[in-house]
Amino acid sequence: MSEWLHGTLYVGVAAGRNLPKHKNLSIRHAVPTTLDSCLGGMEKVACASRPSKAYCTVNVGPTRRARTDVLGHSSNPEWEEQFEILVADEAEDLSFTVKDDNWIGAPHLGRVVVPIKEVVSGQRTEGWFDLVGPTVTHKNGKPIKAQGSIYLTIQYKPISQDPLWNSGVLGSSRGKEDDVPDGAVPHVYFPMRKGCRVTMYNDAHQEPGHNSQVRLPNGVHWEPESCWDNIYDAINDARVLCYVVGWSIYDKIKLKRDPNMTMQDAPFLTLGDLLVKKAREGVRVCMLVWDDKSSLNSNFMGGSGMMATHDEDTRKFFANTGVHCKICKRNGSNDDSFLQRFTTGNMFTHHQKSVILDAGGLQGGPQVDQKHLGKSSPKGQGRRAQEWTKNKLEELRRRSPGPDKKSPAHHAKPGPNANMGDQKEKRRLVCFIGGLDMCDGRYDTPRHSLFHTLATVHTEDFHQACITGADIKKGGPRQPWHDIHCKLEGPVAWDVYHNFIQRWKGQAREYRQKQLLDLEKPKHNGRLYVPDIARGVKTEDIGDPMSQVGDPQKSEETWNVQIFRSIDSSSAAGLPHTQAALKMGLSAQKGKIVDFSIQEAYVHAIRRAKRHIYIENQYFLGSSHAWIEDKGVGNANHLIPVELALKVASKIKAGEPFGCVVVLPMYSEGVPDSASVQEVIFWQGRTIQMMYHIIGQAMQAAGVRDQHPRDYLAFYCLGNKEAHWDGEPSPPQHPAAGTPYEKAQQHRRFQVYVHSKMMIVDDEYIIIGSANINQRSMDGSRDTEIAMGAFQPKHCTGNTKGNYPRGQIHGFRLNCWEEHTCDVKELFEKPESTECMQDLAAIGQKNWEAYCSEEMCDMKGHLMTYPIQVNQDGSIGPLPDWEHFPDFPAAKVLGTKSATLPDLLTS
């Protein structure tokens, strides 16, 4: 009988004893030829037995949760590996399978099965366990006994005994037990850093003159900043280094724009020209960009590749410019099988987005604005940059013979540093990370216009990937883009720098490694302050006040920040070997070191949650081991969705209020009735079905009848609708009659594409990064990702009046909700309340009805109910009359399973 394991499973796989030998087989042995008779002796040698290269997998039910390293040929391997496994699984048993590593597969040598009932008691089990055969073949039903045994230790600690459960960020005694600072995620690669500063951005740009109605208890008025403006200014100010990482980076886009001009006419440099300018000034500019194999030196998909990332355009633009641009394939590990390497190289990507550079302002001690809440840059700074770039742009245009010719300004070798300023000034390191790629289609504001900006900032930046044949010549709607990004200052910036160095050394050839700036040289570290952390990761907290931007003990607005990743040793050099890796929270999987700390950060934050969770994400699917149907699809077994459902269920059982709000795109990017998009939506539906099923069961068990499952968990999407205005220009061409393009244009509506990757817990802890909530991003050995988790110690539950955090994270959530609802209500102060959840539901329903109506109108706000019907018992289905998405009559709201696409691709 199956039971739930929800908590932590401590497993030790120490050693194997008398494991069976492996017999090598030969193709010649199966197909005899004349050559065989001549090589008979060699044939016997080839088929001789050898000790196996054994490794062990740990499964909870059918789901693999851990895997040991692969040792050399030995019948008595000594793994000595300890696993701390976060579990939220319903299973009948634990199984430990010993396999023999092989380049084309992994033959089973035997396994151990431990019934769940022997685990849930929490008692420690230890000793030698005999291996049994992988299948039951005896007539009496008993398993065949295999040769050998393995030494195991097993102990389960339920979530109720975990001090992190419902603790809030600072409410846990875990830190004192494990020598991990309060608030930190324990046992991960990067430690928590104190004395930092975080600036959070919603969308690429903020419109001038927009005044947020969000105010914090200290009387400060929230002033959101413009992300791309800040990145542009930071790059323009760099004097030592500028390291850039992206899934897609497009040299022709402009980060800064004039809202009254086309992008081309705006008096600012393109991203490509800006980076070339800095390289010519002597700044070390290095770039890592994902290599979409479908675009490589071919005319496939018009030369732009299946994902249209412009990687080949980027490579060609920066050739011979002084900018060191490395286009990186997502290759598998040499320790993977042939099939695994093929899958990794053709299905997965490098998905990190970061900019790391030096900045001014280091004066020899902690520097922090006590009321820093995302305020604007000093007056005049943007004006001076604008005047400089206007003159410089004219100079570059005069010197450039055209986009297809070799421009002297574009291809000149880096010259001496022309803009070093005061050589005595010590520079500090800052970085930007999050969901925003610096490429076409990402520039947007909280207004998320569909048609209004087509004659100005989006004339040369028209992006619409969800409609076949979309072209600005045929008119809108464009695809609006909502995203979340952040700027990190202080010691944590060096962890992002360290990630870049590991990736560059792991993915660039040896000669390219010399292109990195040597910070040990006096001419570099004489300008840039280099703390000890730059010379290697420290497991203890850095206490160097020179690298901090605020006094952790005194400042009200200082931050504690920790970096997390999804990455493996095939993409990052310098990760420690097996035993050292395990101590740093990494996993040694079949010879490959894997970091999946982003998933662990999400799970720890959910388990700590006391009142509410707010999520924005481009994808939301996973925990397939807990699905009602299609269990285990794509090995999409990360824990985030099921942990959310179990958190809500625990609050229902305890009779405590709790609210979880999830904002998603209406459908993932791509034509919504295409096979890939439909299957992604289908898996998302399976995920949501599982979550509401758990919540419905909890409500029934607790006898809750006066509330609805959506009072605890609610899904939303974003959309916009724009009426015609006087003087609106008409496009020279028109969409084909009867197409979704024509329907969307006639109805003047489209979804606002949610590309964010963010979670806020109790208004005191925030995660921002590049990772989606799917297995691709959370696995560690699929897409490469980076994220940060952060909080302000002075604005956490227990340190604030009334135990309600009211720091910058609280202000940022309200700012996001203001963008989505065009309102800031008092109810929003307590998002866990039933009243707040029901008010959001009413707003979402009203906007959905406005979006679907035939009336031409401007919508107030963008928040819309996600178009699924949730019933009182937790069952789900499509909304009445909306089995398909508006304007797309062939695209099902709950998706369709593909008969041809591999599950790994869409999960």
N, C-alpha and C positions, 0 to 999 in steps of 0.2 A: 504494500500500500504506500502511495506517495505521501510525502509530507513537505511542508515549506521549510527551507533553510534560509533564514534572513539574518545575516550578521557577518561574522568573519570565521573562515575556516583556516586553521593552522595545520599545515601539512609539511612533513619532512620526508624526503626520498633520499635515504642515506646510501644504500649500496644494493648491488645484485650479487647473487651467489649461484655458481654453476649454471649460468645461462646457456641455452643451446647454441651450438655453432651454426653458422650460415653456410650453405652450399652454393658455390658459384655455378651458374648455368651458362651455357654457351649456345649461340645460334647454330653453330656447326653440329652441336650435340642433337639438335632437333631436326636438322636437314643434312643428312650424311652426303658427303661428296668425295670425289677422288682425293681431294686435298686432305680430308680427314685421315685417310689411311696413311698418308705421308707424315702427318703430324700427330699420330696417335699418342705419343708420349706427352706432347704439349697439352693434348686434350685432357689427359688424366690430371695434369697439374691444374688446368683451368677449372676443373670440376671439384677440386679438393675442398674440404671444409676449412673454414677460418673462423676464429672468434668473431662474434658479432660486434658491430658498432652500435651499442644499445643506448636508447634513451627511453624515458618514461613519460606518458601523458596522464594527466589527472582530470577525470571527468566527474561532473555532478549530474547524475542522470545521463542523458546523451550529449551534454554540452561540455566541450573541453574548456577547462578553466586554467590549466597550467601545463607546462612542458619543460622537462629538464634539458640540459645541454647534452650534446653528443660527445661521448668520450671515444678514445681510440679503441682498437680491436681488443676486447677483453671479455672473458667469461665471468669475471668478478669485478665489474665496474664499481667505482666509488664516487657517486655524484655529490653527496653531502650538500644537498640543496634544501633550503627552507622556504616555504611559500606562505604568504599571508594573503588569502584569497577572499575578496569581498563577494558575498553570495546573496542572491535573491532568487532562489530556484526552488521549484516544486519537483521533487525527484523521489525515486524508490531506492536508489543506491549511489554509492561512490564507486568508481572503477579506476584502476591503475593499470594501464596497458603498456607493456614493454615491447618496443619495436626495434627493428634493425634498420639503420639509416642506409638508404640506397639512392643513387642519383635518379632513378626512375620510379621509385616507390618506397614503401616502408613495410616489409613483411612483419606480421605479428608473431611475437615469440611466446606470448602468454599474457594473462592478466589476473588481477586480484579484484574481487567484488566485495564491497562492504555494505550491508543493508543500512538504510538511513536510520532505522530504529536504534542501531548501535551507535549512532553518531549524535542524535539530537539530545541525548542526556547530558552532553558536555564533558563526559569523562574522557580522560586521555587514554588513547590506545597506542601501544608501541610493541614492535617485535617483528620477527620474520614471518612473511606470508608466502605460502607456496603459490606458484603460478598455475593457472588452469588454462586449458585450451580456449581459443577464441570462440568456438562454437560448441554446442551441446550435441554429441553424436552417440553417446551410450544409449542402449535400449531402455535402461532404467531411468533415463532423463538426467543423470548426473553428468557434470562436465568432465571432459578428459583432463587428466592431470598432465600438465606440461612440465618440462624439465626446468629446475631452478626455482629461486625464491628472491624476494626483495624485502628490504628492511624499511618499515614505514613508521611514522608517528602521525597521529591524527587527533585533533581536538577542535571542537566547534564551540564558539561563543555566540549566543543569540544576541540580537540587536538590543534587547532589553538590558543586557549587562554591559553594553558599550557606553562609556561616559560621554562619547560624542553625541549620542542620540538625544535630540531635542535640546541640545546644550547651548545653541547660539555660538557665535564665533569665539567668545572669550569665556564661555561657561564650563569648559571641560578641564578636568584634572589630568587629561591624557598627556599634556606637555610635561608635567612634573614626573610622570611615570617613565616616559620614554625620552626625556631630555630633548623634547621638541617644543619650541615656543608655542604659547597659546595662539590659536588662530591659524597655525600652519597646517598644511596637509602633511602628515608624517610619511616617512619612508619613500620619498620621491627624490629625483636627481638634484633639482635645484632647491636650496633652502629659502626660507622666507627672509626678505630683506626689509630692514627698518629704515626710517628716515627718508622715505621716497615721496614723490608727488605724482599724481595721476590727473590727467585732463581727459575727459570723456566727450566724445563727439557723436551726435546723431545726424547722419547724412553728411555728404561731402561738403556742403556749403550752407551757410546761414544767410538769409536775405538781410541786407542793411536796413536798419530801422525797425526790425522785428523786436518787440518787447515781450519777453515771456512774463506770464502772470505768476510764475512760481516764486514764492518767497520762503526763505528758511527762518526758523525761530529767532536767529540772531539778527533778523532784519535785513539781511543781505538779499538783494534781488538777483535771481539766477540769470546769468548772461552766457548763453551758449556760444561757443567759438566755432569758426569755420575750419574744418579739418584740412582741406586741401590748401587753403590760404596759409595755414600754419606750416604745413609740410614744404610748400614752396619757399616761404621765408626762411625756414630752417636750412634747406639745401643751399639757398643763396648765401646764407651766413656761414656755411661750413668753411673751415680753413685747413683742416687736417685730413679728415676722412669722410666718406659717404658710402656706406654699404647698403645695397638695396636687394630685397628678395621679393619675388612675386610669382603667382600662378600665371598672371598676364601683366606685361608692362608694355605700353604703347608709346613710342617716342613722339607721336604727332599730337597727342592730347595736351591741353593746357590746364594746369591745376588752378590757376587764377584766371578769372574771366570778368568782363564787364557785363552786367545784366542787360544793358541797352545795346550791346554790340554782338555781332557774330563771334564765335570763338576765334576765327582766323584774324579778325580785325582788332581784337582786344590787345592792348599794349603790354603783353607779357610774353615771355619766352615759352616755347613748347617744352615739355618735360625732357625730350631728347637734347634740345639746344641748351637747356639749363645744365644738364649733367655734363655735356661736352665743355661748356664754359668753365665749370668748376674744375674739370680735369686739366684744362689748359692753364688754370691758375695754380696748379700744383697740388690740388686736393686729390687724394687717392680715392678714385671712384671704382668700386667693384660691384657687379650685379650677378645674381643667380636667378635665372628665369626657367620655368619648366619647359621642357622640349616636348611638344605635341608631335608624336612620331608621324601622324597622318599629314603633317605640313612639310615634312622634310624634303627639300629639293624636288618637289613634284608639283603637278598641277591638280592634285586631288583636292576636291572641295574648293576649286578655284584658287588653289595655292595657299589658302588660309588655314586649312586643316579642319577637322570635324568640330573643334571647340572654338575656332576663330580667335585664337589668343595672340596672333601677330608675332609669334616667336621668331619666325624667319625674318620678318620685317625688322624686328628689333635687333637681331644678330647682324644683319647687313648694315643697318644704320650706324651702329657703334663700332664697326670694323675700322681699325686704324685711326681712331679718334683720341686715344688716350684713356678712354673708358674701357675697363676690363670686364667684358660681358661674357658670362659663361651660360650657355644653354644646356640645361641638365635633363637627361633622361631619368625616368623613374625606374631604375634597374633593380632587379632582384639580387639576392645575396648568393654568393658562391656556394653557400651551405644549403640553399633551396634545391628542390628537385627541378628537373627540366620544365615540368608543367607549371610549377610555382613561379619560376623565373619568367616564363612566357606570360602568365597571368598578370604578374606584377608589372611587367614592362609595358603591357598593352591595355590594362584596365585602370591603373592607379596613377596618381599625379603627385607633384610637389605643390602643395596648396598653401604654404606659409606666405604671409604678407608682412614685410617689415622694412623700415628705414632706420638705419643706425648712423649717427653722425655726431660731430662735436659742436658745442655751442658755448657761447660766452656766459659770464655771470658767476664764475667760481672765484670767490674773494678770500678763500682761506678759512672757511668755517661754514656752519649751517646757514643757509639762506632760504627763507620761506616767507611768503606773504601770508600772514595769519588769517586773512580773509580771502585767500585765493579760491575762487569758485568757478574757474573757467573764464576769467575776464579777458577782455580784448588786449591786444599787444599795445605797447606804449605808443602814444600819439606821434604821428610823423614817420614812424618806421615803415608802414605800408606805402606812404606817399613818396618817401625817398626811393624805395625799391621800384615803385612805378615809374618815377622819372628816369632812373638808371636803365630799367629794362626797355623803356620806350626808345631811348637813344641806342642802346645796344642792339635792339631788334632791327632797327634801320641799318645798322652797320652790318649785321649778319646777312640781311637780305641783299645788300649791295654786293657782298663778297660771295654769296652763294649762286652758282651758275644754274641751279635747278635741282629738283629732287633726284634726278637720275644721273647726275654728273658728280664728279669728285670735287667737293667744295674745299677750298683752302682752310676756311674756318672750321669745317667739319672734320677734316682728316689730318689737321696739323698735329705734330707731336706735342706732348705737354711741355710747356715752357716753364720758366722760373715762376715761383709764386708771386703773383701780382697783387695780392690782396691779403697780406698777412696781418696787417694792423700792428698792434703793440705786441712785440715778441715776448714781453714779460708777463702778459696776461695768461693765466692758466685757464685752459679750456676744460669743459666737462663733457661727459657723454650723455646723449639723450636718444630716445628711439620712439618710433611709432609702430604699433601693431594692431591688428584687428581684422575686419572682414573686407575692407575696401581695397580692391586692386586699382592700380594707377593705369587704367585703360579706358577705352571708349564705353559710353553708356552709364558710367558710374556717377557723373556729375549731376547732382540734384539737390533740392532744398526741401524743407518740410511741407511746402505747398504741393509738390509732386505733380507738376503740370503735365497735361496730356498734349495740348495744342498751343498754349500761349507762348512757349519758348522756342517753337520751331523756327521762327524768323530771327532768333537772337542766339543765345548760348548753345542751342542744340542744332543749329543749321548744319555744321560739319560734324556733329556728334549725335546723329540720329541712331538710336539703338532700339530694335524691336525683334527679339529672338523668338517670340511666341506666335508670330503670325507669318505664314508662308508668303513670300513675295513682298514683304513690307519695304517701303522705300519712301524717303522724304518727298520725292517728286509726286507721290500719290497721297501725301498727307499723313496725319496722325491716325490713331493715337501712338505716341511713343511709349516705350516701356519705362514707367517711373521706377526709381531705384531707392529703396530704404536700406540703410546700412549703419553699423556701429563700429567705431574705431577708438583708439586711445593713444595718448602720449605718455611715456614713462620717463621720469627723471630720478636721479639718485643711483644708489648701488645696483638696483635691479636692471638698469640699462646694460650693465656689463654682462649679465646673464644672457640677454638677447644678443649681445656682441659675441659671446662665447658660442652660442648656437650657430651664428653665421660662420665663425672660424671652423667649427667642426664640419659644417656642411661643405664649405669651400675646400677644405683639405680632403674630404671624402669624395667629392664629385669633380674636382678639378685635377687635371694632370699635374705631374710634378713641377713642370716649368711654370705652371700657372700659380702654384703655391708661393712662388717668389713675388707675385704681384701683390700679396697682402702687405700691409704696412707693418714694419717691425717696430713695435712700440717700445722695445728695449733700447732702441737707439736714442741717444740724447737729443738729436734734432727733432724727434717726434715727441718723446715724453717730456721734453723741455717745454712744449707748448700745451700738451694734453695731460691733465692729471690722471695718472695710472695707478689705481689702488692694487693691492695684492690680488684681489679677485680676478683681475685681468690676466693673471699668470696661472690660473687654474681654479677650478671650482672648490670652494671651501664648504665643508659640511656644517661648520658653525656659522653663526650670524656675524656679518661684518660689522665692526664697531668703529670704523674709520670715519670720524666726523667730517673730514674733507670731502668725502664722496657723498655725504648726505645733504639733502636740501631742506631738512628740518630736524629739530631736536626731538627724538622720539619721546622723551620724558616731559617736555614742556609745551610743545606746539599742539594747538588744538586741531590743526588741519593736516598734520603729517599722516602718511600712509604706510602700511605694511603690505608688501607686494611679493608674490611668488610666481615664478615662471613654470609652465607645464608644457609638455610636448606629446605629440604622437610621431615617433620616428624610430628607425632601427639602424643597426650598424652598417647596412648597405648604403645609407644616405649620410651618415655622420661618422667621421673619423674620431678616434680617441676615446670612444666609450670603453669603460673598464671591462676586464675579462670576468668570467663567470662569478667567482666568489665575491670579488669587489663589487660587481654589478648588482648582485642580490642585496648587498648591504646598502646600496644607494637606491633601492626601490626599483631597479630595472629587472627585466626578465631575460633569462638565458634560454632561448627557445631553439633547440636543435642546432646549436652552433652560432645562432644569431642573437645579438643583444637588442632588446626591444624596450622602448620607453612608451608606455601608454598612460602617462600621468594625467592627461586631460580628463580621461574617463574617471580616474580616481578622484580628481578634484571635484568633478560634478557630483559624484556619489557622496563624498564626504560633506559637501555643502548641503545636499538634500537631506542627509541624515541629521545634520545639525539644525535644520530649519525648525522654527517654533510657530510661525504664524502664516507666512505666505511666500510664494515663489512666483517670480515673473520671468518668462522666457520669450525671447525672440530668436527664431532660427529659420534658416533656409530649408532645412529638412527636419523631419521628426519621425523617425522609424527605428525600431530596434527591439531588444528583449524578445526576439522571436522564439526563444525557448519557452516563453510563458504564453504565447499566442493560443487562442482557442482553436484556430485552424492554421494550417501551413506551418506547423512548429519547426523551428530550426532553420528556416529558409536563409540561404546565403551565409550561414554561421553568424547572423546578425544578432549576436547574443550579448551585446553590451547592456549594462544594467539600468541606464538612466530612465527610460519610460516605466519599467516595473518598479523602480525605487520611488518614483513620484506617486504611482498608484498606491503602493504600500504605505507611503507617508500619509496620504489622504485617508486611507482606510484606518490607520492607527488613530488619527484625530477624530474620526467618526466614532470609533469604539470608545475613545476617552471622553466624548461629548464636548470637544474643544473646537472653536472656530478655526477654519483654515481655508485659504484661497490659493488656487494655482491657475494662473492665466498664461496661455501659450499663444503667441502670434506667429503665424506661418504665411507663406505665400498661398494664394488660392490654388495654384498648381505650380509645379517646379518649372524651371526655365526650359523652353522648347515648345514645339507645337503640342497643345494639350491632348490631342487625340492620337499622338504618335505612340508607338509601342513602349518606348523607354519611359516617357512621362506617365503614361497610364499605369505601368507596373510600379513605378515609384509611389504613385498615389494609392495603388492597391495595397502595397506593404504598409503605407502610412495608415490606411483604414484598418488593417489588421492590428496595428499597434494601438490605435485609439479604441478599437473594440475591446481589446484585452484590458485596457486601463479602466474603462467604464464598467466592464464586467466585474472587476475586483471591487470597485467603488459601490456598485449596485449590491453586491453580496454583503459588503460591510454595512450598508444602510439597512438592509433587510435583517441582518443579525442583530443590529443595535436597535431595531424597531423605529427607525427614523422615517416618518411618513409625511412630515410637514415641510420637507425640503426636497430639492431636486438634485440629481448628480451634478448638474451644471452650476449649482451653488458652491461646489467644492472645486471643480475642474472645468475650465471653459477654454475652447479653442476659437480663435479669431483669425481673420485675414484682413488685408487692407485693399481698398479700392478707391477710385476717383471717378468723378463725372463732371464735365465742364460744358456749360451752355455756350451757344454762339455769342459773339460780341460784335459790336458795330465796327466795321472796318476790317474784319477778319479776312486775311488773304486766302484765296482759293488755290489749291494745288493744281499744277498744270496737267496732272494725270489723275486717274481714278482707279480704285480697286475693281477687280472683276465682280460682276453682279452675282449676288447670292452667296458670296464667300464670307467666312468669319471676319475677314478684313473689312468688308463693306458693312457688315452688321455692327462691328465695334465702332466704326467711324460714324455710322448713322445714329447709334445710340449714345455716342460721345462718352464712352466709358472704357475703362480698363483696370485690371488689378494693379496695385502698387506692389512691385516685386520685393519681397522681404528677403534680404541677403544677410541679415544680421546673424551673429553667433554670440549671444549674450544670455546670461542668467543672473538675476538679482534675488538674493535670499534675505528676507526680513529687513530690507533696506539697509543692511549693514555689511553685506558681502556681495561682490560682483565678479563675474567671470566674463572676460571679453577676449576674443581671439579669432582664429581662422577656421575653427573646427565645427563642422555640422553635427547634428545629432543623428548620426547613422554609423554603420559599422566601418565604412570607408575612413571616416575621420577619427573614430575612437579606437580602432584596432591596434594602432602602433606600427603595424607592418604593411599597411595599405597606403593611404594618402599621408604625406608628411604635413604636420600641423604645429602651430604654436599658439599659446594662450597665456593670459595672466589671471590670477585671482588676487583680489585686494580688498582691504578694509581700512577704516580709520579707527584706531583704538579708542579715541575719545568720543566716538560716535557709534558705540556698540551697545547692545542691550546690557544693562547693568551699570553702564557708565553714563547713562543719559536719564534725564528727568522723565518719569512715567514709563521708563523702560522701552520707549519708542525711539529708535535711532532717527536723528534728524540732520545727518551730515550731507555730504555731497552725493552719496549714492541715492539717498532719499530724494534729493533735488533732481537728480538725473532721471529717476523713474518717473517723477511727476512731469518732467519736461518731455519725456517720450509719450506719456499719456496725453499731455496737452497737444502734442503734434497729432496724435491719432484721433482725439475726440474734440479738438478745438475748445477745450474747457479745462478748468482746474477746480474741482469740487472738493468740499470739505470731506465728503465720503471717501475720497481717494487717499486720505490720510490713514485710513484703516482698511487696507485692501483685503484683509482676511474676513471682514464682516460679511454676513449674508446680504446686507443692504448694499454694500459696494459691488459684490458680485452680481446681484440682480440689476443694479443700475447700469453696469457695463453691458449686461445682456440686453437691456432695453435699448441702449445706444446702438449696439451692434445690430439688433433686429431692425431698428428704424433706418439705419444706413443701408442695410441689405435691401430693404424694400424700396428705398430711393434709388439704389443702384439698378435694381431690376425693373423699375417702372419705365413706361414709355415717355414720361415727362422729361423735357430737357431742362435741367437745373444744375446748379453748382451744389455739390454735396458739402454739408457741414461736418468736417472731420472725415477720417478714412476708415475707422474701425468698423468692421462688419462681422456679423456672426459667420463662423465657418459653416458652409452649407451642408450640414449633416443633421439628421434628426436624432436626438438623444432621448430615450424613453425612461420612465421612472425606474424600471428594473435594470437600467444600464445597457440595454440593447441599443444598437444604432442602425441607421439607414439613411437614405437621401432625404432631403427636405421634400415635402409635397410639391409637386409640379416642377421640381428642379433635380431630376435625375442626372441631367447634364449641365455643364457650366454655361452661364449666359454667353450667347454669341457663338458657342462651339457645340453644335447639336450632336456631334459624334464623340464628344469627350465626357466620359462618365465621371461623376463626382467622387465615387468610391473606387474608380480605376478598374483596370482589367489586367489579369495575369497574362504575361507573354509566354507563348509556346516556344520561342526561339532564343530569347536573350538569356545569358547566364545570370543567375541570381546574384553572384558576386558583384556584377556591374551596377545593379540598381539598388543594392542594399547598403 
